[in-house]
Amino acid sequence: KNLDVRSARIVLNPAKAPLRPRPPDPKKKITLPDVFPERVHLVDATVIVRNRPHDFVMEHVDLDLDPRNPGQLTIDKVQLVGGQMWLKVATQTSYANRILILREVALSNDERVRELRVDASRIGERKLATNLDYSAGAGKLSASLALNETQSSLNTDLHLHAENLPTGVINKYVALPEDFILGQIEKFDVDLSGLISAPRTWQGRLTAQISNFQQQGIAVDRGIFQISAGNGMAILQRGDLIEGENQFHLRGSAELPVNIKEFGHTPATLEVALTAPDLQKATAEMPHKLSGAAQLNGKIAIKDGKLSGELAVAAASLGFEDGAVEKLNATIKLSKIMPPNAADQPAHKATAGQGAAAATAAKKPWYADLKSETTLNISNLKLRDYEADAVEGSLRSTDDLVTFEHLLVRRKQNQFAMRGEYRLPKDLREAVMQPAKIDMSLNAIELGDYWKADSPNRITGPLQINGKVEWNNGVGNGQVSIYGSNLRVRGLVFRQLSAQYSIVNSTVYLNDFTASLNERDYVSANGIVDLRAPYHYRGKFSANVSDLSTLKPLLNAYGNERELAGSLAIDWEGTGDAAKFKNSGKLKLTLAKGRYGDLQSVQANVDATYTPNGLDIPIIFFGSNKMDFQAILQAKGETLEITKIQLDQGQAKYAGGYISIPFIWRNLGTGAPVCPPNGKVIANFQSENIEIKKLFQDVGAKPMASGTVNVKLDAQGTLADLNARLDLQMRDLRSERLPNLEPATFDLSAQAQHNQLVISGKLQQAKIQPMELTANLPFNVAKIVRERKLADETPVTAKVRLPRSSVNFVHRLVTAIQELDGDLALDVDVSGTLGQPILRGAGDMTVNVARANNVTLPALRNFKARLNFARDALTLEQFGGELSGGHFTMSGRVTFPKLTAPNLDLQLKADSALVARNDTLTARVDADVKVTGPIGSANVTGTVAMTNSQFLKNLDLIPIGLPGRPAPQPPSARPDFSIPQPPFRNWKFDVTIKTKDPVLIRGSLANGGAVSDLHLTGTGLRPALQGTVRLEKVEATLPFSRLEVSSGFVYFDPSDSFNPKLDLHGTSVIHDHTIRVYIYGTSLAPEAIFTSEPPLPQEEIISLLATGATREELTGSNNLLAARAATLLVQQLYRKIFKKGQPTQSNSVFDRLDLDVGTVDPRTGQQQATARLKINDQFVFVGDIGVGGDYRGMLKYLIRFR
């Protein structure tokens, strides 16, 4: 009757196996607790239930339940399985008549259990009731549950109502990550009654409404679900997910089974419909974004114990990160006879002789009775640099046999085809041992068609590949043949390419591989490789290029225009086991009479042999007309020696030395140490006054700097106790790129002794104070070699100091800066470890004014930066300035979880900051951009909005009308933008680029505005633009007419971001003709269509737009040509003298005035001059003057018919 527990610690599930809810066993009756004590007294009790990812914990529980007096509940700590935790939970309790009541249990500032009531007063009648009233923020949840034990099961009556609850509540109480589900539960109602283990007795309904739902890249504006149960049926009346124009609908029904384990076997149907006209919005939160439109329709049904389903997917203008698809259609059909429940199968009694074999036979494999059929059709596929007109495929499966009936990739007259089959394994771990067949062929009359025409990696020429391979029990057999001719890649032509492979018992026999550049120059190989461990191989490789100038087109393709000449021969032969690194072979390389750029008489000779026990290279020689390098390398026993190291230039000795380190060649590829810690180290290397510029020139490289360098290295001892010193001295150090910068000196010394490394360095230059660097850290070479890295727990002490110096030296450092005034200082200490550094110090910089030589760039004023180094973070306490009236700031911090792996959390804001200004462009932006994540793979997100910007461009009229002027040439190179340099190459972008107000277009010949709605995605290496630029009220003034652009769009697609699509519609009225212009295509290949009312040929329309007259009128009178030229000249002079620098104006006198000289008067047959002045769209004043002095004036009213 009474429960009294003191200082108890109870641990359940000590094996820590994951605890998951399981459906009730229909063969076992569910019962209520038999005993509810009349009085409970707990003092310092702890209950722990082992689970994953976290244990459920109630720590230091004090509880007093007395039916006669109010009690108290206190818990020091409550932890849920998801890791959520509450501390110091306390509340009053009531326990009269076995009715437990808890009120106002505060869990956090905005979360509390207002009341929890457990009514066990009728437990003797086998009845139990529970009520809950809970609130979180502005949301609330109320629930009641009544349980009544029957003869067969537990009768349940559940009522639940929730509204305005954040979905974070679900994350918390079902052990999900904190931000796994985001959104708002607007309404959630459940009314359900019936026996728990007998679904057919269930009666009730469920209604749910959610908003702003997000879950791992899936975003939904609104979701509505309605489910009802009754009369043995469950009906999904509504299941709708809506995201803008994108909608996902579910409808279905199912017969409720007699017991809960029969779910999935009773008749049921489910219909699925997805309409996504805006995939860009639907996938905006996903890591792999799409664009275009898609539809999905399908139906899944269970009938007579058989599951069947059909799904159809259709997509149009589908774009993704690395490409695009014009159309995609896919269908999936499947059926499977559902296996009976294990609980429903008769017990199988096996004799001792039958045992496990009989039990296995009773259970069918997972693919049994499964049939499927899948088809795929894709048109106009673009993937990076590759293109295909069509991709078609079909796949069928019956039980364990999966058949690839065909996969075709067609491009023009080229075709790749593949078919095959595969037997599914009962155990997925045996997948590689299953029987399989592949039959493939490539018939490419022009292989280059599979690439974009402007791709630098395009391979052109005919190529054929045929192959057939089979696997059985992990053993492969088959053959592959390759043949091509006149294959061209980056300017290099292979006259013939051929290869023959045979596979016998998983051993690949490369019978022949030959790539011929011409009759004398070739690459050839043959060999044998076993595809099974330890991957035994034997092979030969030969390359002979008698004239290296043959390879010059390949260098030119990479932008290297240096001369190349000489002969090269490479011969290799080897055998061994690749997995064990037990190999033997020999290599010989000879380069003679070579030339590379200014280097002439280049020679190279390498002769090497290797066995499992050692490496011997008695000859390493590289020489030219300017310098020689030679050395001998030998790995034998437990030592690796490099002797007779010598670098000479003529009679001058650059450097020399000797190196011997402990290295056991035979231990490569084994678990034994390669570099024993007790092995002896001897190293001596010294250079004397090496001229840096000359050294770069001697090796054919572009000098980065000039000056002299001296290096001295001495080392002895063992890896475990190394005594070494390195001294580096650079004098008269100058940058070749910055000749105006005064010379600098740099000294660096590093000493390793007693497993400690001390580094000190100093940079001195006339315009700044000396910058000093010191560092001290443990340096156990044996441990570093063994672990192949410096351990994160390595202590480090370092200091970087730059006394306050003027920043004016940057003016000489960066010649693009015209004026610079300010100062900077830096003083930073580093302690802690590499894995957990502790920073201390500060840096600041002030720039009063900075101007660039490029007048387009705005002047920077009042820039101040203050950096604070504390603990593991660099914080930007102040970072901002003014850009010609606009302001910009950067805030945030850079944390160093490891000293070598900084993590960025920065935010850049700009308010009408001027980023460019010249005679043509004025650009101001508002910006809010964040840079977060590791420096090697940061995420750049935010918005950039252009404001108060304009584009001004004045064009000369006369060159438009001058005959004989050459046509404009297309761009010489395809525009592209990429940042291949790390770390920016891997940064991910998600930036919206828009116009806060239209960018004004102003000029002598056009005015209007442009509005952008663009999205920058992709990475620094492969950025992608998506969106539109819309032209607003753009009017272009032509020499003899005015073109109004009624609709103008420029579409950017991620698959080809810097070649946008054009869609421009314009109208011009010339004399009695209305001309319409439609420009389409891409910026690199635009197309135009001209139409007119009344109809005219294309040539006549173009003549009207350019000259204001038809070709017949122009060829009929030289005076008319002279009049047109005079009109152009007058317009040009008028604008240059009177309208200089002013934007074009609508309805100026030249737009409305038309003058023809030399036309024939139809009344008299004599020549005359005619002037037309357009008053508006209906009225035109016309005046004629004849050669005899007669004149006439008319007012015309125009009526236009369509």
Secondary structure, DSSP 4 states (H G I P E B T S, - for coil): -EEEEES-EEEE-TT-PPP---PPPTTS-----S---SEEEEEEEEEEE--SSS-EEEEEEEEEE-SSS-EEEEEEEEE-TTS-EEEEEEEEEE-GGGEEEEEEEEEETTEEEEEEEEE-TTGGGTEEEEEEEEEETTEEEEEEEEEEE-SSSEEEEEEEEEEEEETHHHHHHTT--TTSSEEEEEEEEEEEEEETT-GGG-EEEEEEEEEEEEETTEEEEEEEEEEEEETTEEEEEEEEEEETTEEEEEEEEEEPPSSGGGTTTS-EEEEEEEEES-HHHHTTTSSS--EEEEEEEEEEEEETTEEEEEEEEEEEEEEETTEEEEEEEEEEEEEEEPPPPGGGSPP----TTTHHHHHHHHSPPTTTTEEEEEEEEEEEEEETTEEEEEEEEEEEEETTEEEEEEEEEEETTEEEEEEEEEEPPSSGGGGGGS-EEEEEEEEESSGGGGB-TT-TT-EES-EEEEEEEEEETTEEEEEEEEEEEEEEETTEEEEEEEEEEEEETTEEEEEEEEEESSSS-EEEEEEEEESSTT-EEEEEEEEEES-GGGGHHHHHHTT----EEEEEEEEEEEEEEGGGTEEEEEEEEEEEEEEETTEEEEEEEEEEEEETTEEEEEEEEEE-SS-EEEEEEEEETTEEEEEEEEEEETTEEEEEEEEEEE--GGGTTSSS-SS-TT-EEEEEEEE-SEEHHHHHHHTT---SEEEEEEEEEEEEEESSSEEEEEEEEEEEEEESS-TTSPPEEEEEEEEEETTEEEEEEEEEETTEEEEEEEEEEE--HHHHHHHTS--TT-B-EEEEEEEEEETTHHHHH-TTEEEEEEEEEEEEEEEEBSSSEEEEEEEEEEEEEEEESSTTSPPEEEEEEEEEEEETEEEEEEEEEEETTEEEEEEEEEEEEETTEEEEEEEEEEEEEEEEESSSEEEEEEEEEEEEEETTS-EEEEEEEEEEEEEE----SHHHH-TTPPPPPPPSS-------STTGGG-EEEEEEEESSPEEEE-SSEEEEEEEEEEEEEBSSSEEEEEEEEEEEEEEEETTEEEEEEEEEEEE-GGGTTS-EEEEEEEEEETTEEEEEEEEEESSSEEEEEEEES---HHHHHHHHHHSS-HHHHHH-HHHHHHHHHHHHHHHHHHHHTSTTPPP-TT-HHHHEEEEEEEEPTTT-SEEEEEEEE-SSSEEEEEEEETTS-EEEEEEE-----
